[in-house]
C-alpha cells in the first residue's frame, strides 16, 4: 500500500493547495484495517467525527471505484468427538462434519443477490480451524 499512501498524501496536498474543499482535510494512514475491523479509522472518527469525503488507496487498476458491497462475517461450528488419530473410528471428526456445510455454501453462491451497480454478492470460506489442533487427535470441534 506504499504506492496508495503516497498517492493519497500527494493528492491531499494538491487538493489543499487548490482550496476547493470546505472544512478540514485529514489524511489517515492507519494499519491493520481488515484484521482489526477498522480499529484505526474508528478511533479517528470517534475523535473528529464522520468525514464528508473519503478516499481509499485500495488497488483498482487506476480506475475510480465508487461504493462498497460491505461484509458479513459468520462463524460456523461443528462438533464431534475426539479420538486418537490411529483409531479415528472411535471418534467423530468435526472437520468431516464441516464438509457438507462448506459444500452448501458453495452450491448457494449463485443464489446471492445482485446489486445493479456493485454486481453479485460473493461468499468465501477464508479460514477453518479445529480443536484440539494436534496432528494425532481427531478434532471434536471445527
Backbone as JSON, one array per atom type, in Angstrom:
{
  "sequence": "XXXXXXXXXXXXXXXXXXXXXXXXXXXXXXXXXXXXXXXXXXXXXXXXXXXXXXXXXXXXXXXXXXXXXXXXXXXXXXXXXXXXXXXXXXXXXXXXXXXXXXXXXXXXXXXXXXXXXXXXXXXXXXXXXXXXXXXXXXXXXX",
  "N": [[0.81, -1.21, 0.0], [2.16, 1.11, -0.11], [2.4, 2.67, -2.44], [-0.27, 3.48, -2.77], [-0.64, 4.99, -0.41], [1.28, 7.04, -0.78], [0.19, 8.25, -3.05], [-2.29, 9.15, -2.02], [-1.45, 11.01, -0.08], [-0.06, 12.88, -1.66], [-2.15, 13.66, -3.4], [-3.81, 14.81, -1.47], [-2.31, 17.05, -0.74], [-2.38, 18.49, -3.14], [-5.15, 19.01, -3.41], [-5.59, 20.51, -1.09], [-3.96, 22.77, -1.59], [-5.34, 23.78, -3.79], [-7.61, 24.73, -2.62], [-10.35, 24.09, -2.73], [-11.98, 22.38, -1.25], [-14.26, 22.51, 1.43], [-13.82, 22.86, 4.88], [-12.01, 20.59, 7.06], [-9.15, 18.85, 5.96], [-8.13, 15.64, 6.23], [-5.71, 13.2, 6.29], [-5.56, 9.93, 6.76], [-3.42, 7.5, 7.73], [-3.55, 4.45, 8.46], [-3.12, 1.24, 10.08], [-3.65, -2.35, 9.87], [-6.36, -2.62, 9.05], [-8.23, -4.5, 7.93], [-7.79, -7.0, 9.4], [-8.32, -6.08, 11.96], [-10.81, -4.97, 11.97], [-11.19, -2.24, 11.15], [-10.07, -0.69, 13.21], [-8.18, 1.47, 13.54], [-9.16, 3.63, 11.91], [-11.66, 3.89, 13.06], [-11.07, 4.94, 15.57], [-10.15, 7.45, 14.82], [-12.47, 8.57, 13.69], [-14.08, 8.6, 15.98], [-12.77, 10.57, 17.39], [-12.74, 12.92, 15.73], [-15.13, 12.98, 14.33], [-17.58, 12.0, 11.77], [-16.5, 11.79, 8.38], [-16.87, 14.02, 5.53], [-15.98, 13.38, 3.05], [-14.28, 10.62, 1.58], [-11.3, 9.01, 0.73], [-9.87, 6.16, -0.44], [-6.98, 4.23, -0.7], [-7.01, 1.77, -2.11], [-6.09, -0.89, -4.31], [-7.09, -0.48, -7.61], [-6.52, -0.77, -10.24], [-5.99, 1.67, -11.41], [-8.51, 2.71, -11.83], [-11.41, 4.61, -10.97], [-13.19, 3.79, -8.16], [-16.39, 3.39, -6.97], [-18.36, 3.06, -4.2], [-19.12, 0.33, -1.94], [-19.46, -3.03, -1.22], [-19.79, -4.02, 1.27], [-19.58, -6.21, 4.18], [-20.11, -9.31, 5.7], [-19.43, -11.39, 8.38], [-19.32, -14.7, 9.31], [-19.34, -17.15, 11.86], [-19.18, -20.48, 11.94], [-19.83, -23.47, 13.6], [-18.99, -26.89, 14.07], [-19.45, -29.98, 15.74], [-17.89, -32.84, 17.18], [-16.41, -35.86, 18.28], [-13.55, -36.52, 20.16], [-10.76, -38.64, 19.42], [-8.0, -40.87, 19.3], [-5.73, -40.34, 16.63], [-4.9, -42.67, 15.41], [-7.0, -44.34, 15.67], [-9.47, -43.47, 14.29], [-12.11, -44.24, 13.96], [-13.24, -44.4, 16.43], [-13.93, -41.92, 17.13], [-15.63, -38.83, 16.27], [-15.13, -36.92, 13.59], [-14.89, -33.54, 13.59], [-14.13, -31.86, 11.52], [-14.82, -33.31, 9.25], [-17.55, -33.17, 9.61], [-17.96, -30.56, 8.96], [-17.59, -30.41, 6.23], [-20.0, -30.88, 4.55], [-21.32, -28.5, 5.13], [-19.66, -26.53, 4.06], [-19.84, -27.29, 1.38], [-22.58, -26.71, 0.88], [-22.51, -23.94, 1.15], [-20.92, -23.27, -1.07], [-22.59, -24.27, -3.15], [-24.82, -22.59, -2.95], [-23.91, -20.1, -3.64], [-24.47, -18.98, -6.13], [-27.03, -18.1, -5.79], [-27.04, -15.75, -4.45], [-27.85, -12.26, -3.87], [-28.05, -9.7, -6.46], [-26.68, -6.57, -7.04], [-27.53, -3.58, -8.73], [-25.45, -1.83, -9.44], [-23.11, -2.62, -8.06], [-22.86, -5.31, -8.53], [-22.96, -8.96, -8.3], [-23.37, -10.37, -5.08], [-20.85, -11.9, -3.08], [-19.36, -14.9, -1.72], [-17.09, -16.4, 0.53], [-15.15, -18.92, 1.9], [-12.82, -18.46, 4.22], [-11.25, -19.26, 6.31], [-10.45, -21.99, 8.39], [-10.52, -23.8, 11.35], [-9.57, -26.09, 13.96], [-10.19, -27.96, 16.98], [-9.11, -30.3, 19.34], [-6.08, -28.92, 18.1], [-4.15, -30.82, 16.96], [-1.97, -33.07, 15.4], [-2.25, -35.8, 15.88], [-4.76, -36.31, 16.84], [-8.22, -36.79, 16.54], [-10.28, -34.17, 15.76], [-12.69, -32.55, 17.91], [-14.1, -30.25, 17.57], [-14.84, -27.82, 15.11]],
  "CA": [[0.0, 0.0, 0.0], [3.01, 2.31, -0.12], [2.01, 3.49, -3.59], [-1.56, 4.08, -2.46], [-0.44, 6.04, 0.61], [1.98, 8.16, -1.41], [-0.78, 8.91, -3.93], [-3.28, 9.87, -1.2], [-0.79, 12.16, 0.54], [0.19, 13.84, -2.73], [-3.46, 14.2, -3.81], [-4.26, 15.69, -0.39], [-1.57, 18.32, -0.86], [-2.91, 19.2, -4.32], [-6.5, 19.48, -3.08], [-5.46, 21.57, -0.08], [-3.45, 23.97, -2.28], [-6.38, 24.29, -4.68], [-8.58, 25.44, -1.78], [-11.72, 23.84, -3.19], [-12.77, 21.67, -0.24], [-14.6, 23.26, 2.63], [-13.6, 22.05, 6.06], [-10.7, 20.01, 7.33], [-8.66, 17.73, 5.16], [-7.37, 14.73, 7.08], [-5.23, 12.01, 5.6], [-5.34, 8.94, 7.82], [-2.63, 6.35, 7.31], [-3.71, 3.52, 9.58], [-2.73, -0.14, 9.77], [-4.48, -3.47, 10.33], [-7.78, -2.31, 8.88], [-9.06, -5.68, 7.75], [-7.78, -7.96, 10.51], [-8.77, -5.46, 13.21], [-12.13, -4.39, 11.75], [-11.18, -0.78, 11.06], [-9.76, -0.12, 14.52], [-7.5, 2.76, 13.44], [-10.05, 4.67, 11.39], [-12.74, 4.06, 14.04], [-10.56, 5.86, 16.59], [-10.11, 8.79, 14.22], [-13.85, 9.04, 13.58], [-14.53, 8.92, 17.34], [-12.12, 11.81, 17.85], [-13.05, 14.12, 14.93], [-16.45, 12.87, 13.71], [-17.66, 11.35, 10.46], [-16.0, 12.64, 7.29], [-17.73, 14.35, 4.39], [-15.39, 12.72, 1.89], [-13.34, 9.55, 1.91], [-10.5, 8.48, -0.36], [-9.15, 4.97, -0.02], [-5.92, 3.89, -1.66], [-7.02, 0.36, -2.49], [-5.71, -1.12, -5.71], [-8.24, -0.56, -8.53], [-6.0, -0.75, -11.61], [-6.1, 3.07, -11.8], [-9.9, 3.07, -12.09], [-12.14, 5.16, -9.86], [-14.15, 2.83, -7.64], [-17.41, 4.05, -6.18], [-19.22, 2.13, -3.48], [-18.54, -0.8, -1.22], [-20.52, -4.02, -1.04], [-19.92, -4.39, 2.68], [-19.08, -7.53, 4.53], [-20.67, -10.01, 6.86], [-18.55, -12.48, 8.75], [-20.03, -15.7, 10.09], [-18.56, -18.23, 12.44], [-20.0, -21.69, 11.98], [-19.12, -24.5, 14.36], [-19.49, -28.26, 14.09], [-18.92, -30.71, 16.91], [-17.75, -34.29, 17.05], [-15.87, -36.5, 19.49], [-12.13, -36.8, 19.98], [-10.21, -39.99, 19.49], [-6.62, -40.86, 18.82], [-5.68, -40.39, 15.17], [-4.68, -44.04, 14.92], [-8.29, -45.03, 15.78], [-10.46, -42.44, 14.01], [-13.47, -44.78, 14.03], [-13.73, -44.23, 17.81], [-14.32, -40.53, 17.3], [-16.42, -38.2, 15.21], [-14.26, -35.85, 13.14], [-15.66, -32.31, 13.38], [-13.8, -31.31, 10.2], [-15.67, -34.02, 8.31], [-18.9, -32.64, 9.8], [-18.0, -29.24, 8.33], [-17.54, -30.52, 4.77], [-21.27, -30.59, 3.88], [-21.64, -27.08, 5.33], [-18.89, -25.8, 3.05], [-20.43, -27.61, 0.08], [-23.83, -25.94, 0.75], [-22.13, -22.54, 0.91], [-20.51, -23.19, -2.47], [-23.76, -24.51, -4.0], [-25.77, -21.48, -2.88], [-23.27, -18.83, -4.02], [-25.13, -18.41, -7.3], [-28.34, -17.58, -5.37], [-26.88, -14.49, -3.72], [-28.46, -11.14, -4.6], [-27.26, -8.9, -7.41], [-26.91, -5.13, -6.97], [-27.48, -3.03, -10.09], [-24.17, -1.17, -9.7], [-21.98, -3.32, -7.45], [-22.78, -6.68, -9.01], [-23.41, -10.07, -7.45], [-22.74, -10.6, -3.78], [-19.94, -13.05, -3.12], [-19.14, -15.61, -0.48], [-15.79, -17.04, 0.52], [-14.69, -19.56, 3.14], [-11.44, -17.97, 4.29], [-10.46, -19.81, 7.41], [-11.01, -23.13, 9.1], [-9.64, -24.23, 12.44], [-10.17, -27.16, 14.73], [-9.68, -28.15, 18.33], [-7.72, -29.88, 19.53], [-5.3, -28.72, 16.87], [-2.99, -31.71, 17.08], [-1.98, -33.99, 14.26], [-2.54, -37.19, 16.24], [-6.05, -36.35, 17.52], [-9.43, -36.48, 15.78], [-10.83, -32.98, 16.43], [-14.1, -32.6, 18.3], [-14.78, -29.03, 17.16], [-14.3, -27.21, 13.89]],
  "C": [[0.85, 1.26, 0.0], [2.66, 3.23, -1.27], [0.69, 4.2, -3.35], [-1.44, 5.21, -1.45], [0.24, 7.26, 0.01], [1.02, 8.95, -2.3], [-1.8, 9.72, -3.14], [-2.67, 11.11, -0.57], [-0.55, 13.25, -0.5], [-1.11, 14.49, -3.2], [-4.01, 15.15, -2.75], [-3.59, 17.04, -0.46], [-2.1, 19.14, -2.03], [-4.29, 19.79, -4.01], [-6.44, 20.62, -2.08], [-4.97, 22.87, -0.73], [-4.51, 24.6, -3.17], [-7.46, 25.04, -3.91], [-10.03, 25.21, -2.14], [-12.58, 23.09, -2.17], [-13.04, 22.57, 0.94], [-14.42, 22.33, 3.82], [-12.19, 21.51, 6.13], [-10.39, 18.88, 6.36], [-7.78, 16.89, 6.07], [-6.97, 13.52, 6.25], [-4.84, 11.03, 6.7], [-4.6, 7.75, 7.23], [-2.62, 5.37, 8.47], [-3.38, 2.1, 9.12], [-3.77, -1.13, 10.28], [-5.97, -3.21, 10.17], [-8.64, -3.56, 8.73], [-8.99, -6.65, 8.92], [-8.31, -7.39, 11.81], [-10.08, -4.69, 13.05], [-12.14, -2.86, 11.81], [-10.85, -0.07, 12.35], [-9.17, 1.29, 14.42], [-8.43, 3.86, 12.99], [-11.21, 4.91, 12.34], [-12.31, 5.04, 15.12], [-10.52, 7.3, 16.06], [-11.52, 9.37, 14.13], [-14.4, 9.4, 14.96], [-13.98, 10.27, 17.8], [-12.57, 13.04, 17.07], [-14.41, 14.08, 14.26], [-16.38, 12.23, 12.33], [-17.22, 12.3, 9.36], [-17.08, 12.94, 6.26], [-17.26, 13.63, 3.13], [-14.42, 11.66, 2.37], [-12.61, 9.15, 0.64], [-9.73, 7.3, 0.21], [-8.15, 4.6, -1.1], [-5.87, 2.43, -2.01], [-6.7, 0.22, -3.98], [-6.95, -1.31, -6.58], [-7.78, -0.53, -9.99], [-6.16, 0.63, -12.24], [-7.51, 3.48, -12.22], [-10.52, 3.65, -10.82], [-13.17, 4.14, -9.42], [-15.12, 3.56, -6.72], [-18.26, 2.99, -5.52], [-18.44, 1.0, -2.83], [-19.66, -1.77, -0.92], [-20.71, -4.42, 0.42], [-19.41, -5.79, 2.94], [-19.83, -8.06, 5.73], [-19.74, -11.18, 7.14], [-19.31, -13.43, 9.67], [-19.05, -16.69, 10.67], [-19.5, -19.41, 12.62], [-19.19, -22.76, 12.68], [-19.8, -25.85, 14.19], [-18.78, -28.98, 15.23], [-18.89, -32.2, 16.63], [-17.29, -34.88, 18.37], [-14.42, -36.86, 19.22], [-11.84, -38.29, 20.06], [-8.76, -39.86, 19.05], [-6.65, -41.02, 17.3], [-5.45, -41.76, 14.6], [-5.96, -44.87, 14.98], [-9.43, -44.04, 15.5], [-11.9, -42.93, 14.1], [-14.06, -44.66, 15.43], [-14.17, -42.79, 18.09], [-15.26, -40.08, 16.2], [-15.64, -36.95, 14.81], [-15.08, -34.61, 12.8], [-15.34, -31.64, 12.05], [-14.65, -31.98, 9.14], [-17.11, -33.53, 8.41], [-19.06, -31.28, 9.11], [-18.06, -29.32, 6.81], [-18.89, -30.28, 4.08], [-21.72, -29.13, 4.03], [-20.93, -26.25, 4.27], [-19.45, -26.06, 1.66], [-21.72, -26.83, -0.15], [-23.54, -24.47, 0.49], [-21.75, -22.36, -0.55], [-21.7, -23.33, -3.41], [-24.68, -23.31, -4.06], [-25.17, -20.13, -3.28], [-23.97, -18.18, -5.21], [-26.51, -17.84, -6.98], [-28.25, -16.26, -4.62], [-27.43, -13.33, -4.54], [-27.48, -10.41, -5.5], [-27.66, -7.44, -7.24], [-26.71, -4.54, -8.35], [-26.13, -2.4, -10.42], [-22.99, -2.02, -9.23], [-21.86, -4.78, -7.85], [-23.26, -7.71, -8.01], [-22.65, -10.09, -6.13], [-21.87, -11.85, -3.89], [-19.85, -13.69, -1.74], [-17.81, -16.33, -0.58], [-15.5, -17.65, 1.89], [-13.21, -19.27, 3.23], [-10.6, -18.59, 5.4], [-11.21, -20.99, 8.01], [-10.02, -23.53, 10.18], [-10.36, -25.32, 13.23], [-9.51, -27.24, 16.11], [-10.01, -29.57, 18.77], [-6.99, -29.86, 18.18], [-4.0, -29.5, 16.97], [-3.08, -32.78, 16.0], [-2.38, -35.41, 14.63], [-3.92, -37.34, 16.91], [-7.17, -36.0, 16.54], [-10.08, -35.28, 16.47], [-12.31, -33.1, 16.76], [-14.82, -31.26, 18.05], [-14.07, -28.44, 15.95], [-15.08, -25.92, 13.67]]
}
